[in-house]
Amino acid sequence: MKKHESIYLLFRFEENSQSQEPQQHNRYRVIYFFDEYGLISSDMLSSFHLNHIENNIFFRTKEDMLRFALSFIEEHRYQNCFLLSVNDYNIGVESCHQLSDYLKVFSEYGHKLENTEQSKSSIFGKLF
């Protein structure tokens, strides 16, 4: 399986205290999940048991979303994952003056998860 560089997850926190259904209360909704080739396909997500309504993926807690992202990069051999909230994304995009600055928003304002399994496969990971 080919090793990939990075994957990006843009999310929004949604608060819904009016709903009577437990799955409709506070949650984190994935807005976009993509890599250098485009959006992540549903085939790549099929092995994960995700809470979803139509094409929207939801997590009850931020920790659940982080666990999912870490599992995903380990299974699909990505080196890292950048997670960014819509609010932070909007702040970062305002500072972009070129298209090449777009992905830098994720590394500067987002949360980075690293695939420790990928780093162990390097020469230094084998030595230490």
Buried (B, 14 or more C-beta within 10 A) or exposed (E): EEEBEBBBBBBEEEEEEEEEEEEBBEBBBBBEBEBEEEEBEEEBBEEEEBEEEEEEBBBBEBEBBBEBBBEBBBBBBBBBBBBBBBEBBEBBEEEEEEEEEEBEBBBBBBBEBEBEEBEEEEEEEEEE
